[in-house]
């Protein structure tokens, strides 16, 4: 099995029902970009989601509502059925 490539991280955004590419950053700036996305989410009027994608297309984390509170935060992806 190949190891995942975390050298770059792509951030995708969804605020209208479709995912769009937002930025692709070097892994060294990942925490900084996550923090910026959190600030953007706080300023945005309405629901917004982000997800971080590794170089192979796998989801690293997502920023979305967490049950039961419904408060948005960064978390590991939930497996969809």
FIKOLZA-1660 file (N, C-alpha, C; in steps of 0.1 Angstrom, whole numbers, plus 5000, padded with zeros to 4 digits):
% residues 81
   i   px   py   pz ch aa at
   1 5008 4988 5000  A  X  N
   1 5000 5000 5000  A  X CA
   1 5009 5012 5000  A  X  C
   2 5005 5022 4991  A  X  N
   2 5013 5035 4991  A  X CA
   2 5010 5044 5002  A  X  C
   3 5021 5051 5007  A  X  N
   3 5018 5060 5018  A  X CA
   3 5012 5073 5012  A  X  C
   4 5004 5079 5020  A  X  N
   4 4997 5091 5016  A  X CA
   4 5007 5103 5014  A  X  C
   5 5005 5111 5004  A  X  N
   5 5013 5123 5002  A  X CA
   5 5007 5135 5009  A  X  C
   6 5013 5140 5019  A  X  N
   6 5008 5151 5026  A  X CA
   6 5017 5164 5023  A  X  C
   7 5024 5164 5012  A  X  N
   7 5033 5175 5009  A  X CA
   7 5025 5188 5006  A  X  C
   8 5014 5186 5000  A  X  N
   8 5005 5197 4997  A  X CA
   8 4991 5193 5002  A  X  C
   9 4983 5204 5005  A  X  N
   9 4969 5202 5010  A  X CA
   9 4960 5211 5001  A  X  C
  10 4950 5205 4996  A  X  N
  10 4940 5214 4989  A  X CA
  10 4928 5216 4998  A  X  C
  11 4924 5228 4999  A  X  N
  11 4912 5232 5007  A  X CA
  11 4900 5234 4997  A  X  C
  12 4889 5227 5000  A  X  N
  12 4877 5229 4992  A  X CA
  12 4867 5236 5000  A  X  C
  13 4858 5243 4994  A  X  N
  13 4847 5251 5001  A  X CA
  13 4834 5247 4995  A  X  C
  14 4823 5247 5004  A  X  N
  14 4810 5245 5000  A  X CA
  14 4801 5254 5007  A  X  C
  15 4795 5264 5000  A  X  N
  15 4785 5273 5006  A  X CA
  15 4773 5274 4998  A  X  C
  16 4771 5266 4988  A  X  N
  16 4759 5267 4980  A  X CA
  16 4755 5254 4974  A  X  C
  17 4760 5243 4980  A  X  N
  17 4756 5230 4976  A  X CA
  17 4766 5222 4967  A  X  C
  18 4777 5229 4963  A  X  N
  18 4787 5223 4955  A  X CA
  18 4801 5226 4960  A  X  C
  19 4809 5216 4959  A  X  N
  19 4823 5218 4964  A  X CA
  19 4831 5225 4953  A  X  C
  20 4839 5235 4957  A  X  N
  20 4848 5242 4948  A  X CA
  20 4862 5243 4954  A  X  C
  21 4872 5243 4945  A  X  N
  21 4886 5244 4950  A  X CA
  21 4888 5258 4955  A  X  C
  22 4894 5259 4967  A  X  N
  22 4896 5273 4973  A  X CA
  22 4911 5276 4971  A  X  C
  23 4920 5268 4977  A  X  N
  23 4934 5270 4977  A  X CA
  23 4942 5257 4978  A  X  C
  24 4954 5256 4973  A  X  N
  24 4963 5245 4975  A  X CA
  24 4975 5251 4981  A  X  C
  25 4979 5245 4992  A  X  N
  25 4990 5251 5000  A  X CA
  25 5000 5240 5004  A  X  C
  26 5013 5244 5007  A  X  N
  26 5023 5235 5012  A  X CA
  26 5018 5230 5026  A  X  C
  27 5021 5218 5029  A  X  N
  27 5017 5212 5042  A  X CA
  27 5022 5221 5054  A  X  C
  28 5033 5227 5052  A  X  N
  28 5038 5235 5063  A  X CA
  28 5029 5247 5067  A  X  C
  29 5020 5251 5058  A  X  N
  29 5011 5262 5061  A  X CA
  29 4997 5257 5064  A  X  C
  30 4995 5244 5065  A  X  N
  30 4982 5239 5067  A  X CA
  30 4974 5245 5079  A  X  C
  31 4981 5245 5091  A  X  N
  31 4974 5250 5103  A  X CA
  31 4970 5265 5101  A  X  C
  32 4979 5273 5095  A  X  N
  32 4976 5287 5093  A  X CA
  32 4964 5288 5083  A  X  C
  33 4963 5280 5073  A  X  N
  33 4952 5281 5064  A  X CA
  33 4939 5276 5070  A  X  C
  34 4940 5266 5078  A  X  N
  34 4928 5261 5086  A  X CA
  34 4922 5272 5095  A  X  C
  35 4931 5279 5102  A  X  N
  35 4927 5290 5110  A  X CA
  35 4920 5301 5102  A  X  C
  36 4926 5304 5090  A  X  N
  36 4920 5314 5081  A  X CA
  36 4906 5310 5077  A  X  C
  37 4904 5298 5074  A  X  N
  37 4891 5292 5070  A  X CA
  37 4881 5294 5081  A  X  C
  38 4886 5291 5093  A  X  N
  38 4877 5293 5105  A  X CA
  38 4872 5307 5106  A  X  C
  39 4881 5317 5104  A  X  N
  39 4878 5331 5105  A  X CA
  39 4868 5334 5093  A  X  C
  40 4871 5329 5081  A  X  N
  40 4861 5332 5070  A  X CA
  40 4847 5326 5073  A  X  C
  41 4847 5315 5079  A  X  N
  41 4834 5309 5083  A  X CA
  41 4826 5317 5093  A  X  C
  42 4833 5323 5102  A  X  N
  42 4827 5332 5112  A  X CA
  42 4822 5345 5106  A  X  C
  43 4828 5349 5095  A  X  N
  43 4824 5362 5088  A  X CA
  43 4813 5359 5078  A  X  C
  44 4812 5347 5073  A  X  N
  44 4803 5343 5062  A  X CA
  44 4788 5344 5067  A  X  C
  45 4779 5349 5059  A  X  N
  45 4765 5349 5062  A  X CA
  45 4759 5336 5057  A  X  C
  46 4756 5327 5066  A  X  N
  46 4750 5314 5062  A  X CA
  46 4759 5303 5064  A  X  C
  47 4754 5291 5061  A  X  N
  47 4763 5279 5063  A  X CA
  47 4774 5278 5053  A  X  C
  48 4785 5273 5058  A  X  N
  48 4797 5270 5050  A  X CA
  48 4805 5258 5055  A  X  C
  49 4811 5251 5046  A  X  N
  49 4819 5239 5050  A  X CA
  49 4832 5240 5042  A  X  C
  50 4842 5234 5048  A  X  N
  50 4855 5233 5042  A  X CA
  50 4859 5218 5044  A  X  C
  51 4868 5214 5034  A  X  N
  51 4875 5201 5036  A  X CA
  51 4889 5202 5031  A  X  C
  52 4898 5195 5038  A  X  N
  52 4912 5194 5035  A  X CA
  52 4915 5181 5028  A  X  C
  53 4921 5182 5016  A  X  N
  53 4923 5170 5008  A  X CA
  53 4938 5168 5006  A  X  C
  54 4943 5156 5008  A  X  N
  54 4957 5153 5005  A  X CA
  54 4960 5152 4990  A  X  C
  55 4973 5150 4987  A  X  N
  55 4977 5150 4972  A  X CA
  55 4971 5139 4965  A  X  C
  56 4967 5128 4972  A  X  N
  56 4960 5116 4965  A  X CA
  56 4945 5117 4964  A  X  C
  57 4940 5128 4970  A  X  N
  57 4925 5130 4969  A  X CA
  57 4917 5125 4981  A  X  C
  58 4925 5121 4992  A  X  N
  58 4918 5116 5004  A  X CA
  58 4915 5128 5013  A  X  C
  59 4904 5127 5020  A  X  N
  59 4900 5137 5029  A  X CA
  59 4907 5136 5042  A  X  C
  60 4914 5147 5046  A  X  N
  60 4922 5147 5059  A  X CA
  60 4913 5151 5070  A  X  C
  61 4906 5162 5068  A  X  N
  61 4897 5168 5079  A  X CA
  61 4886 5176 5071  A  X  C
  62 4876 5178 5079  A  X  N
  62 4865 5187 5073  A  X CA
  62 4860 5197 5084  A  X  C
  63 4856 5208 5080  A  X  N
  63 4850 5218 5089  A  X CA
  63 4835 5218 5086  A  X  C
  64 4827 5213 5095  A  X  N
  64 4813 5212 5093  A  X CA
  64 4806 5210 5107  A  X  C
  65 4793 5211 5108  A  X  N
  65 4786 5210 5120  A  X CA
  65 4788 5196 5126  A  X  C
  66 4790 5196 5140  A  X  N
  66 4792 5183 5147  A  X CA
  66 4780 5181 5156  A  X  C
  67 4774 5169 5155  A  X  N
  67 4763 5165 5164  A  X CA
  67 4768 5164 5178  A  X  C
  68 4761 5166 5189  A  X  N
  68 4747 5170 5188  A  X CA
  68 4745 5185 5188  A  X  C
  69 4756 5193 5190  A  X  N
  69 4755 5207 5192  A  X CA
  69 4752 5214 5178  A  X  C
  70 4757 5209 5167  A  X  N
  70 4755 5215 5155  A  X CA
  70 4766 5226 5152  A  X  C
  71 4775 5228 5162  A  X  N
  71 4785 5238 5160  A  X CA
  71 4796 5233 5151  A  X  C
  72 4800 5242 5141  A  X  N
  72 4810 5238 5132  A  X CA
  72 4824 5238 5138  A  X  C
  73 4832 5228 5134  A  X  N
  73 4846 5227 5139  A  X CA
  73 4853 5218 5130  A  X  C
  74 4866 5218 5130  A  X  N
  74 4874 5209 5122  A  X CA
  74 4874 5195 5129  A  X  C
  75 4872 5185 5121  A  X  N
  75 4872 5171 5126  A  X CA
  75 4875 5161 5115  A  X  C
  76 4878 5149 5119  A  X  N
  76 4881 5138 5110  A  X CA
  76 4868 5136 5102  A  X  C
  77 4869 5132 5089  A  X  N
  77 4857 5130 5081  A  X CA
  77 4848 5118 5087  A  X  C
  78 4835 5121 5086  A  X  N
  78 4826 5110 5090  A  X CA
  78 4824 5101 5078  A  X  C
  79 4823 5089 5081  A  X  N
  79 4821 5079 5069  A  X CA
  79 4806 5079 5066  A  X  C
  80 4803 5082 5053  A  X  N
  80 4790 5082 5048  A  X CA
  80 4785 5068 5045  A  X  C
  81 4773 5065 5047  A  X  N
  81 4768 5052 5043  A  X CA
  81 4762 5052 5029  A  X  C
% end
